[in-house]
Amino acid sequence: MSDNVLNQLRNKRNRPTVTPRQDALVPQEQPQTTEQSLPPQPTPITELANPTADTIAELQAELEKYPQTRRHSAIVLEKDLDQKLTQFCKELGITVEVFLEAAWTVASADNELVEKITTEAKRRYDQRKRVGQIKRLITMLTNPSK
């Protein structure tokens, strides 16, 4: 009987394939009549079929011109603030992280602005600590056996 079940599973796995459909949302390539008047488009890096040592060296040299990045821990924000900031950044076509980088770069040049931001940050930090304490107390009181 187990051979019969195994055969049934194998038969289910060998389903007929469906021919790919034409997607109406993907634009079809059309020949351009004004090809000579358009400036040549730079080749995306993903389309480089055979990168040469020179190409790689050029790309590495270009990469060295930009500041290095480092992944930082996850950011926890107030719910309403997160929604507003995310929407704001989405409309501008940037990420929240890039916005925070730029905001720090601009703010750090103004000592008075840094002082205002620091005061607000300390207030929010104390508030977050209190929320954490309250949550911990609630957990301890609802689970006294632990």
C-alpha positions in Angstrom: 0.0 0.0 0.0 2.9 2.4 0.7 4.1 1.9 -2.9 0.7 3.0 -4.1 0.8 6.2 -2.0 4.3 6.9 -3.2 3.3 6.5 -6.8 0.3 8.9 -6.2 2.7 11.5 -4.8 5.0 11.1 -7.7 2.2 11.5 -10.2 1.0 14.7 -8.5 4.5 16.1 -8.8 4.5 15.6 -12.6 1.8 18.0 -13.6 1.7 19.4 -17.1 3.4 22.8 -17.5 1.4 25.8 -18.7 2.8 27.9 -21.5 3.9 31.4 -20.3 1.2 34.1 -20.9 1.7 37.5 -22.4 1.5 40.1 -19.6 -0.5 43.1 -20.7 1.2 45.3 -18.0 4.7 44.7 -19.4 5.4 47.1 -22.3 6.2 45.3 -25.5 9.5 46.4 -27.2 8.7 48.6 -30.1 11.2 49.7 -32.7 12.2 53.4 -32.2 12.2 55.6 -35.2 14.1 58.4 -33.5 16.9 56.2 -32.3 19.6 58.6 -33.6 18.2 61.6 -31.7 18.2 59.9 -28.3 21.4 60.0 -26.2 22.9 56.5 -25.5 21.7 55.0 -22.3 24.4 53.8 -19.9 24.5 50.0 -19.6 23.2 48.9 -16.2 25.7 46.9 -14.3 23.5 43.9 -14.2 23.6 43.7 -18.0 27.4 43.5 -18.3 27.9 40.1 -19.8 31.7 39.7 -19.6 33.1 42.2 -17.2 36.8 42.8 -17.9 39.4 43.6 -15.3 39.4 47.2 -16.5 35.6 47.4 -16.0 35.9 46.0 -12.5 38.7 48.3 -11.6 36.7 51.3 -12.8 33.7 50.2 -10.8 35.9 49.7 -7.7 37.5 53.1 -8.1 34.0 54.7 -8.4 32.8 52.8 -5.4 35.7 54.1 -3.3 34.5 57.7 -3.9 31.4 57.0 -1.9 31.2 56.8 1.9 31.1 53.3 3.3 27.9 52.2 5.0 27.3 49.9 7.9 24.1 48.2 9.0 22.7 49.5 12.2 20.3 48.0 14.6 16.5 48.1 13.9 14.9 51.5 14.6 11.9 51.6 17.0 9.6 54.6 16.5 6.3 55.8 17.8 3.5 54.3 15.8 2.1 57.6 14.5 5.6 59.1 13.9 6.6 55.9 12.0 3.6 56.1 9.7 4.1 59.9 9.0 7.9 59.5 8.4 7.5 56.4 6.2 4.8 58.2 4.1 7.0 61.3 3.8 10.0 59.4 2.7 7.9 57.2 0.3 6.6 60.4 -1.4 10.2 61.7 -1.8 11.5 58.3 -3.0 14.0 57.9 -0.2 14.4 55.5 2.7 13.9 56.5 6.3 17.6 55.6 7.0 18.8 58.0 4.3 16.5 60.7 5.6 18.0 60.2 9.1 21.5 60.4 7.7 20.7 63.7 5.9 18.9 65.1 8.9 21.9 64.4 11.2 24.3 65.9 8.6 22.3 69.1 8.5 21.5 69.3 12.2 25.0 68.6 13.4 26.2 71.8 11.8 24.0 73.9 14.1 24.8 73.6 17.8 21.6 75.2 18.9 19.5 72.7 16.8 21.6 69.8 18.2 20.8 71.0 21.7 17.1 71.1 21.0 17.2 67.6 19.4 19.2 66.2 22.3 16.7 67.6 24.9 13.8 66.0 23.0 15.7 62.8 22.6 16.4 62.6 26.4 12.7 63.2 27.1 11.7 60.4 24.7 14.3 58.1 26.1 13.1 58.6 29.7 9.5 58.0 28.4 10.6 54.7 26.7 12.3 53.5 29.8 9.2 54.1 31.9 7.1 52.2 29.3 9.5 49.3 29.6 9.3 49.3 33.4 5.4 49.4 33.3 5.3 46.5 30.8 7.7 44.5 32.9 5.6 45.1 36.0 2.4 44.1 34.2 4.1 40.8 33.1 5.4 40.1 36.6 2.0 40.7 38.2 0.1 38.6 35.6 2.5 35.7 35.9 3.4 35.6 39.6 4.5 31.9 39.5 7.6 32.7 37.3 
